[in-house]
Amino acid sequence: MLGKDELAELADRVYHRMIDKTTNDWGMGIDSWDWVPGVGVISILAYGKLMNNHEAIEYLLQWTARNKQLSEQVNVINSMAPYAIFPDLYRLGGEHWYMDTALNVGDWMLTEAPRTREGTFEHTVTENVQFSEQVWADSLFMTVLFLARLAKLTGDRKYAIEAEFQLLGHLRVLQDPSTGVLFHGWNCEEKNHMSSARWTRANAWVILAIPWIAEEIGTTTPFSDEIVERYQRLAAGIRHFQGVSGMWSTVMDQSEFYKETSGSAGIAAGWLAGMRLGWLDDSYKKAINLALHGVIDRIDPDGTVQGVSGGTPVMPSIAAYDEIPCIPTLYGQGLTLILLSLAHADCGKFYA
């Protein structure tokens, strides 16, 4: 078992790789406004809070001041992720710009964000491409997490009700009844899962988002037992596909595909978050520890997290997922940072 000092040192290296050696490339460019830097800053917030690192929180205040003009671009679901840090930053500093902006964005989600015929958010992106009538698992982390945090900040049930509606809606169309795990996407017009890939990072986004969302809205609106049951079924299904190294293939039921780090880190973090809520029992400790060690083996001495698949839309075939190249990315760093931070906070309690 790793000790708290070792976990803290690893987390520090991963964090500083995100902020000290940033570049303008797509994967590690933190000074932009989209889902990639969004996952980066969400993870830095988790790191700062769980590790009591005031330097990390100060970095987020500076990052927002530096990049807030970029938030004025066209609103799309996939670029909502950075706003998830706004409720905490408002609590910390009381600057009304954070609250005003968060309320404007939240109301856009409720009244203007594009939806499928089933009422779930249509996955829209900043790139010049459309995914009409498509529901992606990614949206729960990129968008619904913010809504849940806004609900807790304001105490306004309308945001909590929408967050729960979106969570249930996504789970109902994406969860595979035979395995319990999630398909990457669903086409509401064609009524199918497109390539029907059980993509690992899609499952990671959701297994982590569900307990985090529950923590935010649980005191505002009654939380559906169906969501908890689906989370537990998802957790068990994912565990079935874990490899002997602790890692998951980039498509989890394709054992011959390459092992992927960001999804593996996100899954272990999601299990830890679920154990914190009492949703998972101690039988997950061994699997968490195995995944933690597998992820740590992929961290370079300078803090770079290797083995992270690049940006991945719903691919035209399952085989195409294995062709996505691996590159260093802020979301790979970020999901690893969240895992290390949770493991540090819960060292000796939820994994061994």
Backbone hydrogen bonds in HBPLUS format (Angstrom, degrees):
<---DONOR---> <-ACCEPTOR-->    atom                        ^
c    i                          cat <-CA-CA->   ^        H-A-AA   ^      H-
h    n   atom  resd res      DA  || num        DHA   H-A  angle D-A-AA Bond
n    s   type  num  typ     dist DA aas  dist angle  dist       angle   num
A0007-LEU N   A0003-GLY O   3.07 MM   4  6.32 163.0  2.10 154.2 159.2     1
A0008-ALA N   A0004-LYS O   2.89 MM   4  6.02 157.7  1.94 148.2 154.5     2
A0009-GLU N   A0005-ASP O   2.97 MM   4  6.16 154.0  2.04 145.7 152.4     3
A0010-LEU N   A0006-GLU O   3.02 MM   4  6.24 158.9  2.07 148.7 154.1     4
A0011-ALA N   A0007-LEU O   2.92 MM   4  6.11 164.4  1.95 150.7 155.2     5
A0012-ASP N   A0008-ALA O   2.96 MM   4  6.10 154.6  2.03 143.6 150.5     6
A0013-ARG N   A0009-GLU O   3.12 MM   4  6.38 152.7  2.20 143.2 149.7     7
A0014-VAL N   A0010-LEU O   3.02 MM   4  6.33 162.4  2.05 154.8 159.3     8
A0015-TYR N   A0011-ALA O   2.88 MM   4  6.05 163.8  1.91 153.4 158.0     9
A0016-HIS N   A0012-ASP O   2.95 MM   4  6.10 168.1  1.97 149.0 152.3    10
A0017-ARG N   A0013-ARG O   3.01 MM   4  6.16 143.4  2.15 142.0 151.6    11
A0018-MET N   A0015-TYR O   2.95 MM   3  5.26 133.5  2.17 103.5 116.4    12
A0019-ILE N   A0015-TYR O   3.30 MM   4  6.73 142.5  2.45 144.5 154.6    13
A0020-ASP N   A0016-HIS O   2.79 MM   4  5.41 155.2  1.85 148.6 153.5    14
A0029-GLY N   A0025-ASP O   2.95 MM   4  5.37 121.4  2.30 154.2 161.0    15
A0330-LEU N   A0027-GLY O   2.70 MM 303  6.05 141.0  1.84 166.9 155.9    16
A0038-GLY N   A0034-ASP O   2.99 MM   4  5.92 139.4  2.16 139.2 151.7    17
A0039-VAL N   A0035-TRP O   2.85 MM   4  6.03 156.6  1.91 151.3 152.6    18
A0040-GLY N   A0036-VAL O   3.18 MM   4  6.45 154.9  2.25 141.9 149.5    19
A0041-VAL N   A0037-PRO O   2.84 MM   4  6.18 159.5  1.89 156.6 158.5    20
A0042-ILE N   A0038-GLY O   2.99 MM   4  6.15 156.9  2.04 148.8 155.9    21
A0043-SER N   A0039-VAL O   3.00 MM   4  6.10 156.9  2.05 146.1 151.6    22
A0044-ILE N   A0040-GLY O   3.02 MM   4  6.30 150.5  2.11 144.1 152.8    23
A0045-LEU N   A0041-VAL O   2.96 MM   4  6.13 153.5  2.03 144.4 150.8    24
A0046-ALA N   A0042-ILE O   3.09 MM   4  6.41 158.1  2.14 144.5 150.1    25
A0047-TYR N   A0043-SER O   2.87 MM   4  6.10 161.4  1.91 150.0 155.4    26
A0048-GLY N   A0044-ILE O   2.82 MM   4  5.98 162.9  1.85 149.3 154.1    27
A0049-LYS N   A0045-LEU O   2.96 MM   4  6.17 158.3  2.01 152.2 157.2    28
A0050-LEU N   A0046-ALA O   2.86 MM   4  5.90 170.7  1.86 155.4 158.6    29
A0051-MET N   A0047-TYR O   2.91 MM   4  5.68 155.3  1.97 146.4 152.9    30
A0053-ASN N   A0048-GLY O   2.83 MM   5  4.45 140.4  1.99 124.1 134.9    31
A0052-ASN N   A0049-LYS O   3.41 MM   3  5.03 152.7  2.50  90.9  98.5    32
A0058-GLU N   A0054-HIS O   2.96 MM   4  6.18 160.0  2.00 150.3 155.8    33
A0059-TYR N   A0055-GLU O   2.91 MM   4  6.16 148.2  2.02 142.4 151.6    34
A0060-LEU N   A0056-ALA O   3.15 MM   4  6.49 149.6  2.24 143.3 150.1    35
A0061-LEU N   A0057-ILE O   3.15 MM   4  6.53 151.4  2.23 148.0 155.3    36
A0062-GLN N   A0058-GLU O   3.04 MM   4  6.33 157.4  2.09 150.9 156.7    37
A0063-TRP N   A0059-TYR O   2.73 MM   4  5.97 153.5  1.80 149.7 158.5    38
A0064-THR N   A0060-LEU O   2.94 MM   4  6.06 162.5  1.97 147.7 151.2    39
A0065-ALA N   A0061-LEU O   3.14 MM   4  6.30 161.5  2.17 142.1 147.2    40
A0066-ARG N   A0062-GLN O   2.96 MM   4  6.09 146.7  2.08 143.7 152.9    41
A0067-ASN N   A0063-TRP O   2.97 MM   4  6.09 137.4  2.16 144.1 155.3    42
A0068-LYS N   A0064-THR O   2.82 MM   4  5.30 127.1  2.10 153.9 157.0    43
A0070-LEU N   A0067-ASN O   2.88 MM   3  5.53 145.1  2.00 118.9 128.8    44
A0071-SER N   A0068-LYS O   3.05 MM   3  5.33 150.1  2.14 105.1 114.0    45
A0072-GLU N   A0069-GLN O   3.32 MM   3  5.82 166.7  2.34 111.0 114.7    46
A0073-GLN N   A0070-LEU O   3.34 MM   3  6.04 159.7  2.38 120.0 120.2    47
A0079-SER N   A0076-VAL O   3.09 MM   3  5.55 153.1  2.17 112.6 120.7    48
A0080-MET N   A0077-ILE O   3.27 MM   3  5.59 162.3  2.30 115.8 116.4    49
A0078-ASN N   A0124-THR O   2.99 MM  46  6.09 160.6  2.03 160.0 166.3    50
A0083-TYR N   A0080-MET O   3.00 MM   3  5.78 141.9  2.15 125.7 135.2    51
A0084-ALA N   A0081-ALA O   3.05 MM   3  5.75 164.7  2.08 123.6 128.3    52
A0085-ILE N   A0082-PRO O   3.30 MM   3  6.24 175.6  2.30 124.6 125.9    53
A0086-PHE N   A0083-TYR O   2.96 MM   3  5.29 156.2  2.02 112.9 120.5    54
A0089-LEU N   A0085-ILE O   3.10 MM   4  6.31 159.7  2.14 153.4 159.8    55
A0090-TYR N   A0086-PHE O   2.84 MM   4  6.01 152.5  1.91 158.0 164.8    56
A0091-ARG N   A0087-PRO O   3.11 MM   4  6.36 157.7  2.16 143.6 149.3    57
A0092-LEU N   A0088-ASP O   2.99 MM   4  6.22 150.6  2.08 146.1 154.2    58
A0093-GLY N   A0089-LEU O   3.06 MM   4  6.18 159.9  2.10 147.2 151.2    59
A0094-GLY N   A0090-TYR O   2.62 MM   4  4.78 145.4  1.73 134.3 144.6    60
A0098-TYR N   A0095-GLU O   3.14 MM   3  6.04 142.2  2.29 123.4 129.3    61
A0100-ASP N   A0096-HIS O   2.83 MM   4  6.01 177.2  1.83 166.4 167.0    62
A0101-THR N   A0097-TRP O   2.93 MM   4  5.88 163.8  1.96 145.5 150.6    63
A0102-ALA N   A0098-TYR O   2.96 MM   4  6.02 160.8  2.00 144.7 150.7    64
A0103-LEU N   A0099-MET O   2.92 MM   4  6.12 159.8  1.96 154.6 159.4    65
A0104-ASN N   A0100-ASP O   3.04 MM   4  6.28 158.7  2.09 146.7 152.5    66
A0105-VAL N   A0101-THR O   2.93 MM   4  6.17 162.5  1.96 155.2 159.8    67
A0106-GLY N   A0102-ALA O   2.82 MM   4  5.96 162.7  1.85 149.3 154.8    68
A0107-ASP N   A0103-LEU O   2.93 MM   4  6.05 158.3  1.98 147.3 152.6    69
A0108-TRP N   A0104-ASN O   2.98 MM   4  6.19 145.5  2.10 139.5 149.3    70
A0109-MET N   A0105-VAL O   3.00 MM   4  6.34 155.5  2.06 150.9 156.8    71
A0110-LEU N   A0106-GLY O   3.12 MM   4  6.43 151.3  2.21 143.0 150.5    72
A0111-THR N   A0107-ASP O   2.96 MM   4  6.05 149.7  2.06 147.5 154.7    73
A0112-GLU N   A0108-TRP O   2.74 MM   4  5.02 156.9  1.80 140.4 146.9    74
A0113-ALA N   A0108-TRP O   2.91 MM   5  6.03 142.3  2.06 153.1 152.5    75
A0122-GLU N   A0114-PRO O   2.90 MM   8  5.54 174.2  1.90 130.9 132.8    76
A0116-THR N   A0120-THR O   2.82 MM   4  5.57 160.2  1.86 162.7 169.1    77
A0119-GLY N   A0116-THR O   2.93 MM   3  5.26 166.2  1.95 114.9 118.9    78
A0123-HIS N   A0134-GLN O   3.09 MM  11  6.08 165.1  2.12 160.3 164.9    79
A0129-VAL N   A0127-GLU O   2.81 MM   2  5.59 134.1  2.02 108.2  93.6    80
A0134-GLN N   A0131-PHE O   3.09 MM   3  5.54 144.5  2.22 142.8 136.9    81
A0188-CYS N   A0133-GLU O   2.78 MM  55  5.30 164.1  1.81 169.1 163.8    82
A0135-VAL N   A0186-TRP O   2.84 MM  51  5.11 162.2  1.87 152.7 158.8    83
A0186-TRP N   A0135-VAL O   2.87 MM  51  5.11 142.4  2.01 144.3 154.4    84
A0139-SER N   A0136-TRP O   3.28 MM   3  5.93 150.7  2.37 115.9 121.1    85
A0137-ALA N   A0184-HIS O   3.11 MM  47  5.81 160.8  2.15 163.1 164.1    86
A0140-LEU N   A0137-ALA O   3.24 MM   3  6.15 157.5  2.29 127.3 130.7    87
A0141-PHE N   A0138-ASP O   3.18 MM   3  5.89 129.6  2.45 118.0 127.4    88
A0142-MET N   A0138-ASP O   3.14 MM   4  6.30 169.1  2.15 153.3 156.7    89
A0143-THR N   A0139-SER O   2.89 MM   4  5.48 148.4  1.99 143.2 147.0    90
A0144-VAL N   A0139-SER O   3.39 MM   5  6.81 158.2  2.44 146.8 153.1    91
A0145-LEU N   A0140-LEU O   3.12 MM   5  6.38 131.5  2.37 154.4 166.9    92
A0147-LEU N   A0143-THR O   3.35 MM   4  6.79 158.0  2.41 146.3 151.9    93
A0148-ALA N   A0144-VAL O   3.01 MM   4  6.29 158.4  2.05 153.2 158.2    94
A0149-ARG N   A0145-LEU O   3.06 MM   4  6.34 156.6  2.12 149.1 155.2    95
A0150-LEU N   A0146-PHE O   2.84 MM   4  6.10 152.4  1.92 155.1 163.6    96
A0151-ALA N   A0147-LEU O   2.92 MM   4  6.16 149.1  2.02 144.9 153.4    97
A0152-LYS N   A0148-ALA O   3.16 MM   4  6.51 153.9  2.23 145.5 151.0    98
A0153-LEU N   A0149-ARG O   3.02 MM   4  6.21 157.6  2.07 144.4 150.8    99
A0154-THR N   A0150-LEU O   2.97 MM   4  6.08 167.7  1.99 154.6 156.8   100
A0155-GLY N   A0151-ALA O   2.74 MM   4  5.38 142.2  1.88 140.9 151.5   101
A0159-TYR N   A0156-ASP O   3.35 MM   3  6.20 144.7  2.48 120.2 125.2   102
A0161-ILE N   A0157-ARG O   2.77 MM   4  5.91 166.5  1.79 163.4 166.2   103
A0162-GLU N   A0158-LYS O   3.14 MM   4  6.20 156.2  2.20 135.5 141.7   104
A0163-ALA N   A0159-TYR O   2.94 MM   4  6.12 156.6  1.99 143.6 150.5   105
A0164-GLU N   A0160-ALA O   2.96 MM   4  6.21 164.0  1.99 153.3 156.8   106
A0165-PHE N   A0161-ILE O   2.93 MM   4  6.10 156.2  1.99 144.5 151.8   107
A0166-GLN N   A0162-GLU O   2.87 MM   4  6.09 163.2  1.90 154.4 157.9   108
A0167-LEU N   A0163-ALA O   2.95 MM   4  6.12 157.7  2.00 146.9 153.6   109
A0168-LEU N   A0164-GLU O   2.93 MM   4  6.12 172.5  1.94 155.4 156.7   110
A0169-GLY N   A0165-PHE O   2.87 MM   4  5.96 160.0  1.91 146.9 153.7   111
A0170-HIS N   A0166-GLN O   2.92 MM   4  6.02 162.4  1.95 149.7 153.3   112
A0171-LEU N   A0167-LEU O   3.06 MM   4  6.24 168.1  2.07 150.7 154.3   113
A0172-ARG N   A0168-LEU O   2.91 MM   4  6.01 161.6  1.95 154.7 159.3   114
A0173-VAL N   A0169-GLY O   3.39 MM   4  6.56 149.7  2.49 142.0 147.8   115
A0174-LEU N   A0170-HIS O   2.96 MM   4  5.95 143.1  2.10 150.3 161.2   116
A0175-GLN N   A0171-LEU O   3.00 MM   4  5.46 156.9  2.05 144.8 146.5   117
A0183-PHE N   A0174-LEU O   2.91 MM   9  5.26 163.7  1.94 146.2 149.8   118
A0176-ASP N   A0181-VAL O   2.80 MM   5  5.62 176.7  1.80 169.0 169.8   119
A0180-GLY N   A0176-ASP O   2.76 MM   4  5.19 151.5  1.84 154.6 161.7   120
A0184-HIS N   A0197-ALA O   2.92 MM  13  5.92 144.0  2.05 166.0 176.7   121
A0187-ASN N   A0192-ASN O   2.82 MM   5  5.51 171.6  1.83 173.0 176.0   122
A0191-LYS N   A0187-ASN O   2.73 MM   4  5.49 128.4  1.99 144.0 157.7   123
A0196-SER N   A0193-HIS O   2.83 MM   3  4.80 162.4  1.86 127.5 125.2   124
A0252-MET N   A0198-ARG O   3.01 MM  54  6.10 137.0  2.20 165.5 161.5   125
A0203-ASN N   A0199-TRP O   3.35 MM   4  6.70 156.4  2.41 147.9 153.7   126
A0200-THR N   A0250-THR O   2.95 MM  50  5.36 168.6  1.96 136.5 140.0   127
A0204-ALA N   A0200-THR O   2.96 MM   4  6.30 144.1  2.09 145.2 156.5   128
A0205-TRP N   A0201-ARG O   2.91 MM   4  6.19 162.4  1.95 153.6 155.7   129
A0206-VAL N   A0202-ALA O   3.36 MM   4  6.61 158.3  2.41 144.6 149.5   130
A0207-ILE N   A0203-ASN O   2.89 MM   4  6.00 166.4  1.91 152.3 156.6   131
A0208-LEU N   A0204-ALA O   3.21 MM   4  6.17 149.5  2.30 148.2 153.6   132
A0209-ALA N   A0205-TRP O   2.95 MM   4  5.96 151.6  2.04 136.1 145.3   133
A0210-ILE N   A0206-VAL O   2.98 MM   4  5.92 169.4  2.00 155.7 155.7   134
A0213-ILE N   A0209-ALA O   2.78 MM   4  5.88 160.5  1.81 160.2 165.3   135
A0214-ALA N   A0210-ILE O   2.89 MM   4  6.09 160.6  1.93 153.5 159.6   136
A0215-GLU N   A0211-PRO O   2.98 MM   4  6.15 153.1  2.05 144.1 150.0   137
A0216-GLU N   A0213-ILE O   3.03 MM   3  5.21 125.7  2.34  99.3 113.4   138
A0217-ILE N   A0213-ILE O   3.02 MM   4  6.31 161.2  2.06 161.5 165.8   139
A0218-GLY N   A0214-ALA O   2.91 MM   4  5.33 138.3  2.09 145.4 151.1   140
A0220-THR N   A0217-ILE O   2.91 MM   3  5.08 150.9  2.00 108.4 118.0   141
A0221-THR N   A0217-ILE O   3.03 MM   4  6.10 162.5  2.06 175.2 171.7   142
A0227-ILE N   A0224-SER O   3.18 MM   3  5.45 131.1  2.44 100.7 111.5   143
A0229-GLU N   A0225-ASP O   2.94 MM   4  6.19 165.6  1.97 155.6 159.6   144
A0230-ARG N   A0226-GLU O   2.87 MM   4  6.03 156.1  1.93 145.6 152.4   145
A0231-TYR N   A0227-ILE O   2.81 MM   4  6.02 153.7  1.88 149.1 156.8   146
A0232-GLN N   A0228-VAL O   2.95 MM   4  6.22 161.2  1.99 152.3 156.6   147
A0233-ARG N   A0229-GLU O   2.98 MM   4  6.20 152.8  2.06 144.3 151.9   148
A0234-LEU N   A0230-ARG O   2.84 MM   4  6.01 153.4  1.91 144.7 152.5   149
A0235-ALA N   A0231-TYR O   2.82 MM   4  6.09 162.0  1.85 154.6 159.1   150
A0236-ALA N   A0232-GLN O   3.06 MM   4  6.20 161.4  2.09 143.9 148.4   151
A0237-GLY N   A0233-ARG O   2.94 MM   4  6.08 157.1  1.99 144.8 151.7   152
A0238-ILE N   A0234-LEU O   2.91 MM   4  6.10 161.6  1.95 155.8 160.1   153
A0239-ARG N   A0235-ALA O   3.10 MM   4  6.29 156.5  2.16 143.2 149.5   154
A0240-HIS N   A0236-ALA O   3.27 MM   4  6.55 143.6  2.41 142.4 150.7   155
A0241-PHE N   A0238-ILE O   2.99 MM   3  5.51 143.3  2.13 112.0 121.7   156
A0242-GLN N   A0239-ARG O   3.23 MM   3  5.31 166.5  2.25 107.5 111.7   157
A0243-GLY N   A0247-MET O   2.82 MM   4  5.38 161.6  1.85 157.4 162.5   158
A0246-GLY N   A0243-GLY O   2.94 MM   3  5.29 160.2  1.98 113.1 119.3   159
A0260-GLU N   A0248-TRP O   2.98 MM  12  6.22 164.1  2.00 168.9 165.3   160
A0250-THR N   A0258-TYR O   2.89 MM   8  6.08 143.8  2.03 168.7 169.6   161
A0254-GLN N   A0251-VAL O   2.93 MM   3  5.55 161.1  1.97 130.6 132.4   162
A0257-PHE N   A0254-GLN O   2.98 MM   3  5.69 164.2  2.01 124.8 129.8   163
A0261-THR N   A0307-GLY O   2.86 MM  46  5.34 173.4  1.86 142.5 144.5   164
A0265-ALA N   A0261-THR O   2.85 MM   4  6.06 160.2  1.89 158.8 163.6   165
A0266-GLY N   A0262-SER O   2.93 MM   4  6.10 162.5  1.96 149.4 154.5   166
A0267-ILE N   A0263-GLY O   2.97 MM   4  6.11 151.7  2.05 145.8 152.7   167
A0268-ALA N   A0264-SER O   3.20 MM   4  6.41 169.7  2.21 148.2 150.3   168
A0269-ALA N   A0265-ALA O   2.97 MM   4  6.16 157.7  2.02 149.5 156.3   169
A0270-GLY N   A0266-GLY O   2.86 MM   4  5.99 150.5  1.95 140.4 148.9   170
A0271-TRP N   A0267-ILE O   2.90 MM   4  6.25 148.5  2.00 151.1 159.7   171
A0272-LEU N   A0268-ALA O   3.04 MM   4  6.31 160.1  2.08 146.3 151.3   172
A0273-ALA N   A0269-ALA O   2.88 MM   4  6.17 157.6  1.93 149.7 156.1   173
A0274-GLY N   A0270-GLY O   2.95 MM   4  6.12 148.3  2.05 138.8 147.4   174
A0275-MET N   A0271-TRP O   2.87 MM   4  6.16 151.6  1.95 151.8 159.6   175
A0276-ARG N   A0272-LEU O   3.03 MM   4  6.29 147.7  2.14 145.2 153.6   176
A0277-LEU N   A0274-GLY O   3.15 MM   3  5.26 132.0  2.39  97.1 109.2   177
A0279-TRP N   A0274-GLY O   3.00 MM   5  5.32 155.3  2.06 159.4 151.5   178
A0278-GLY N   A0275-MET O   2.97 MM   3  4.88 153.0  2.05 100.3 109.0   179
A0284-TYR N   A0281-ASP O   3.30 MM   3  6.39 172.8  2.30 128.1 129.1   180
A0285-LYS N   A0282-ASP O   3.05 MM   3  5.54 166.3  2.07 117.6 122.0   181
A0288-ILE N   A0284-TYR O   2.94 MM   4  6.13 157.8  1.98 158.9 165.3   182
A0289-ASN N   A0285-LYS O   2.96 MM   4  6.19 166.7  1.98 155.8 159.1   183
A0290-LEU N   A0286-LYS O   2.96 MM   4  6.15 155.4  2.02 147.7 154.7   184
A0291-ALA N   A0287-ALA O   3.00 MM   4  6.18 159.5  2.04 145.0 150.2   185
A0292-LEU N   A0288-ILE O   2.83 MM   4  6.02 161.0  1.86 153.7 159.6   186
A0293-HIS N   A0289-ASN O   3.07 MM   4  6.27 163.1  2.10 147.7 150.9   187
A0294-GLY N   A0290-LEU O   3.03 MM   4  6.25 153.4  2.11 143.1 151.1   188
A0295-VAL N   A0291-ALA O   2.90 MM   4  6.15 156.9  1.95 156.0 161.1   189
A0296-ILE N   A0292-LEU O   2.96 MM   4  6.16 165.3  1.98 151.2 155.6   190
A0297-ASP N   A0293-HIS O   3.10 MM   4  6.24 147.3  2.21 143.6 150.7   191
A0298-ARG N   A0295-VAL O   2.84 MM   3  5.37 156.4  1.89 115.8 123.9   192
A0299-ILE N   A0296-ILE O   3.09 MM   3  5.36 168.9  2.11 116.9 117.6   193
A0306-GLN N   A0298-ARG O   2.93 MM   8  5.32 175.8  1.93 155.0 156.4   194
A0300-ASP N   A0304-THR O   2.80 MM   4  5.14 172.0  1.81 156.0 155.5   195
A0303-GLY N   A0300-ASP O   2.88 MM   3  5.21 163.6  1.91 118.5 122.3   196
A0327-ILE N   A0308-VAL O   2.81 MM  19  5.69 142.4  1.95 170.0 165.4   197
A0310-GLY N   A0325-PRO O   2.88 MM  15  5.90 148.4  1.98 165.1 165.2   198
A0321-TYR N   A0318-ILE O   3.12 MM   3  5.73 150.5  2.21 115.7 122.9   199
A0322-ASP N   A0319-ALA O   3.11 MM   3  5.65 140.8  2.27 111.6 120.9   200
A0323-GLU N   A0320-ALA O   3.11 MM   3  5.23 155.3  2.17 103.2 110.9   201
A0324-ILE N   A0321-TYR O   3.34 MM   3  5.58 166.7  2.36 106.0 110.0   202
A0333-GLN N   A0329-THR O   2.97 MM   4  6.26 162.6  2.00 148.2 153.1   203
A0334-GLY N   A0330-LEU O   2.70 MM   4  5.71 151.8  1.78 136.6 146.2   204
A0335-LEU N   A0331-TYR O   2.95 MM   4  5.93 172.1  1.96 142.7 144.1   205
A0336-THR N   A0332-GLY O   3.27 MM   4  6.23 154.9  2.33 137.3 144.5   206
A0337-LEU N   A0333-GLN O   2.80 MM   4  6.01 150.9  1.88 147.1 156.4   207
A0338-ILE N   A0334-GLY O   2.89 MM   4  6.19 155.6  1.95 153.4 159.3   208
A0339-LEU N   A0335-LEU O   3.10 MM   4  6.28 160.8  2.14 141.5 146.5   209
A0340-LEU N   A0336-THR O   2.95 MM   4  6.22 168.6  1.97 155.9 158.3   210
A0341-SER N   A0337-LEU O   2.92 MM   4  6.02 155.3  1.98 146.2 153.4   211
A0342-LEU N   A0338-ILE O   2.90 MM   4  6.08 164.7  1.93 154.8 158.4   212
A0343-ALA N   A0339-LEU O   2.88 MM   4  6.02 163.6  1.90 153.2 158.5   213
A0344-HIS N   A0340-LEU O   2.92 MM   4  6.02 150.4  2.00 140.4 148.4   214
A0345-ALA N   A0341-SER O   2.97 MM   4  6.18 161.7  2.00 146.8 151.7   215
A0346-ASP N   A0342-LEU O   2.91 MM   4  6.06 147.2  2.02 147.5 156.5   216
A0347-CYS N   A0344-HIS O   3.38 MM   3  5.03 169.7  2.39 101.3 102.6   217
A0349-LYS N   A0346-ASP O   2.78 MM   3  5.25 161.2  1.82 141.8 143.8   218
A0350-PHE N   A0346-ASP O   3.27 MM   4  5.81 157.2  2.32 149.6 154.0   219
